[in-house]
Amino acid sequence: MILLKIPFKIIALPIVLAVTVVQWFGIFLTSFAGAIFYIFSGLCFVLAILSYLMGISTGAEAVRMLVIGFVSFALPFIAGWVIGMIATLNETLWDFIKS
């Protein structure tokens, strides 16, 4: 049984290295883009509230801006969840190689 695992472990090693690089790049991209999206969502929130209070936009337009702000605020969290799944895959592959 051990002899059957060795070829799969050899095949899994380059996959683990590729998944590790994808994970690191995803963490970097999520961190950098997250800061930009947080600033953008804050600006959308302030713009929607102030334009509605000053009478520049209607309620429907303000709600649309708030929805855009919420979606741009939620995108880094979704990306973080995907990076977490990639990290779980990476750890599972490492455990398989070490076994």
DRENDO-1510 file (C-alpha; in Angstrom, 1 decimal, always signed):
<recs>
REC; n; res; u; v; w
REC; 1; MET; +0.0; +0.0; +0.0 .
REC; 2; ILE; +2.9; +2.4; +0.8 .
REC; 3; LEU; +4.4; +1.7; -2.6 .
REC; 4; LEU; +1.1; +3.0; -4.2 .
REC; 5; LYS; +1.2; +6.2; -2.3 .
REC; 6; ILE; +4.7; +7.2; -3.3 .
REC; 7; PRO; +3.9; +8.1; -7.0 .
REC; 8; PHE; +0.9; +10.1; -5.8 .
REC; 9; LYS; +3.1; +12.0; -3.3 .
REC; 10; ILE; +5.6; +12.8; -6.1 .
REC; 11; ILE; +2.8; +14.1; -8.3 .
REC; 12; ALA; +1.3; +16.1; -5.4 .
REC; 13; LEU; +4.5; +18.0; -4.6 .
REC; 14; PRO; +4.4; +20.4; -7.7 .
REC; 15; ILE; +0.6; +20.8; -7.1 .
REC; 16; VAL; +1.3; +21.9; -3.5 .
REC; 17; LEU; +3.9; +24.4; -4.7 .
REC; 18; ALA; +1.6; +25.9; -7.2 .
REC; 19; VAL; -1.3; +26.1; -4.7 .
REC; 20; THR; +1.1; +27.8; -2.2 .
REC; 21; VAL; +2.0; +30.4; -4.8 .
REC; 22; VAL; -1.6; +31.0; -5.7 .
REC; 23; GLN; -2.4; +31.3; -2.0 .
REC; 24; TRP; +0.3; +33.9; -1.4 .
REC; 25; PHE; -0.7; +35.9; -4.4 .
REC; 26; GLY; -4.3; +35.8; -3.4 .
REC; 27; ILE; -3.5; +37.0; +0.1 .
REC; 28; PHE; -1.4; +39.9; -1.3 .
REC; 29; LEU; -4.1; +40.8; -3.9 .
REC; 30; THR; -6.9; +40.6; -1.3 .
REC; 31; SER; -5.1; +42.8; +1.2 .
REC; 32; PHE; -4.3; +45.4; -1.4 .
REC; 33; ALA; -7.7; +45.5; -3.1 .
REC; 34; GLY; -9.5; +45.3; +0.3 .
REC; 35; ALA; -8.1; +48.6; +1.4 .
REC; 36; ILE; -9.2; +50.2; -1.9 .
REC; 37; PHE; -12.7; +48.6; -1.7 .
REC; 38; TYR; -13.1; +49.8; +1.9 .
REC; 39; ILE; -12.3; +53.4; +0.9 .
REC; 40; PHE; -14.7; +53.2; -2.1 .
REC; 41; SER; -17.5; +51.7; +0.0 .
REC; 42; GLY; -17.1; +54.4; +2.6 .
REC; 43; LEU; -17.3; +57.1; +0.0 .
REC; 44; CYS; -20.4; +55.5; -1.5 .
REC; 45; PHE; -22.0; +55.4; +1.9 .
REC; 46; VAL; -21.2; +59.0; +2.7 .
REC; 47; LEU; -22.2; +60.2; -0.8 .
REC; 48; ALA; -25.6; +58.3; -0.6 .
REC; 49; ILE; -26.5; +59.6; +2.8 .
REC; 50; LEU; -25.5; +63.2; +2.2 .
REC; 51; SER; -27.0; +63.4; -1.3 .
REC; 52; TYR; -30.3; +62.1; +0.1 .
REC; 53; LEU; -30.3; +64.4; +3.1 .
REC; 54; MET; -29.5; +67.4; +0.9 .
REC; 55; GLY; -32.2; +66.5; -1.6 .
REC; 56; ILE; -29.9; +66.0; -4.5 .
REC; 57; SER; -31.0; +62.4; -5.1 .
REC; 58; THR; -34.2; +60.4; -4.6 .
REC; 59; GLY; -34.5; +57.6; -2.2 .
REC; 60; ALA; -34.2; +54.9; -4.9 .
REC; 61; GLU; -30.9; +56.4; -6.1 .
REC; 62; ALA; -29.6; +56.6; -2.6 .
REC; 63; VAL; -30.5; +53.0; -2.0 .
REC; 64; ARG; -28.7; +52.0; -5.2 .
REC; 65; MET; -25.6; +53.8; -4.0 .
REC; 66; LEU; -25.8; +52.0; -0.7 .
REC; 67; VAL; -26.1; +48.7; -2.4 .
REC; 68; ILE; -23.1; +49.4; -4.5 .
REC; 69; GLY; -21.2; +50.4; -1.3 .
REC; 70; PHE; -22.3; +47.2; +0.5 .
REC; 71; VAL; -21.3; +45.0; -2.4 .
REC; 72; SER; -17.9; +46.6; -2.7 .
REC; 73; PHE; -17.5; +46.2; +1.1 .
REC; 74; ALA; -18.4; +42.5; +0.9 .
REC; 75; LEU; -16.1; +41.6; -1.9 .
REC; 76; PRO; -12.9; +41.3; +0.2 .
REC; 77; PHE; -14.7; +39.0; +2.6 .
REC; 78; ILE; -15.8; +36.7; -0.2 .
REC; 79; ALA; -12.2; +36.8; -1.5 .
REC; 80; GLY; -10.9; +36.0; +2.0 .
REC; 81; TRP; -13.3; +33.0; +2.1 .
REC; 82; VAL; -11.9; +31.7; -1.2 .
REC; 83; ILE; -8.3; +32.2; +0.0 .
REC; 84; GLY; -9.3; +30.2; +3.2 .
REC; 85; MET; -10.5; +27.3; +1.0 .
REC; 86; ILE; -7.2; +27.4; -1.0 .
REC; 87; ALA; -5.3; +27.4; +2.3 .
REC; 88; THR; -7.4; +24.3; +3.5 .
REC; 89; LEU; -6.6; +22.6; +0.2 .
REC; 90; ASN; -2.9; +23.4; +0.6 .
REC; 91; GLU; -2.8; +22.1; +4.2 .
REC; 92; THR; -4.6; +18.9; +3.1 .
REC; 93; LEU; -2.1; +18.3; +0.3 .
REC; 94; TRP; +0.8; +18.8; +2.7 .
REC; 95; ASP; -0.7; +16.4; +5.2 .
REC; 96; PHE; -1.0; +13.8; +2.4 .
REC; 97; ILE; +2.6; +14.3; +1.5 .
REC; 98; LYS; +3.8; +14.0; +5.1 .
REC; 99; SER; +1.8; +10.9; +5.8 .
</recs>
